Amino acid sequence: MRTKNVKKASAKDRPAASEAQRHVAGFLDYLQVECGLANNTRKAYAGDLRRFCAYIGGMRGGGRTLGGLTARHVEGFLRSCRADGLAVSSSSRALAAIRMFCRYLVIHGVLKRDVSTAVEAPRKWHRLPTVLDRRGVEELLSAPQVGLDAHALRDRAILTVLYATGIRAAEAAGVKLSDVNFNLGVVRVLGKGAKERIVPVAEEALHAVRDYVDSGRAAAGQARADELFLSRSDRAMGREDIFRIVRKYVRRAGLRGRVSPHTLRHCFATQLLSGGADLRSVQEMLGHADIATTQIYTHVDASRLKAIHKKYHPRG
């Protein structure tokens, strides 16, 4: 099917850049102050909205102000995302940002009604998350060579905690020493939307953290800091630091594929479910707001079981 070319609007047809920027800036402040959204989510929404405003500014009929938005603009933007090869998951997130933005514009009288409610969300992405087998996990966790690397104790603790708790990279970076209860075997985690949850920690991970706290941090003169995981410069680690550490040991372990901190989160969830854990408990430990997000791991485990059946059953 041939797609009609969208005519570029003249300057007078485009929404004023300053007006759009002003409302987007106000919206991002609203997300932080009123909604308590995580910094990474706000950054992602900011990029989505800049892309959206650029799109509506370049099409005829966009109107001089954001008050001229219609459902047609939102639908056209989603089609352009698909044409640009954007993943369905990214398009869905962009639509979520636009919907929240439209509600914000209605609250502030810029829009008369929320035009995004009439827009159908992109079909859910059914690609299954990548997981490592048990051998791959063991190779990754044993990759930090204590004694050869000054930060091996810290890195081993990070890898072990990620796998033992299923927490996100940003959540691991934000864990404080006071959040770990060694007696109860739990860690307090501040998740998306500043939502707090308590996650059990496996004994092996607690030992790795204890070794790091008693030896690694003390040796580096970092005993006074409250953050659990500290950088080489004695500063609190960020999400990007956790990613770099995981990638470092993925290469060292010789693992193939795109393995990230989220891969260990996937491994945590699938192995719990395969071991008999109920879906609701796994949802709470992962910090998912919607249980439908957690259900993807039941498909991962079913896929694994089918592969085992096909490999070992005489008529598989």
LINCOR-V887762 format. One record per run of one state. SS is the DSSP state (A for helix, B for strand, O for the rest). FROM is the first residue (numbers start at 1). TO is the last residue. If there is no record, write none. Layout:
<<SS | FROM | TO> <SS | FROM | TO>>
//
This chain:
<<O | 1 | 7> <B | 8 | 8> <O | 9 | 10> <A | 11 | 13> <O | 14 | 16> <A | 17 | 35> <O | 36 | 38> <A | 39 | 57> <O | 58 | 58> <B | 59 | 59> <O | 60 | 65> <A | 66 | 68> <O | 69 | 70> <A | 71 | 83> <O | 84 | 87> <A | 88 | 107> <O | 108 | 114> <A | 115 | 118> <O | 119 | 133> <A | 134 | 141> <O | 142 | 145> <B | 146 | 146> <O | 147 | 148> <B | 149 | 149> <O | 150 | 151> <A | 152 | 165> <O | 166 | 168> <A | 169 | 174> <O | 175 | 175> <B | 176 | 176> <A | 177 | 179> <B | 180 | 181> <O | 182 | 185> <B | 186 | 190> <O | 191 | 191> <A | 192 | 194> <O | 195 | 195> <B | 196 | 200> <O | 201 | 202> <A | 203 | 219> <O | 220 | 226> <B | 227 | 227> <O | 228 | 229> <B | 230 | 230> <O | 231 | 235> <B | 236 | 236> <O | 237 | 238> <A | 239 | 253> <O | 254 | 260> <A | 261 | 274> <O | 275 | 278> <A | 279 | 286> <O | 287 | 290> <A | 291 | 294> <O | 295 | 295> <A | 296 | 312> <O | 313 | 316>>
//
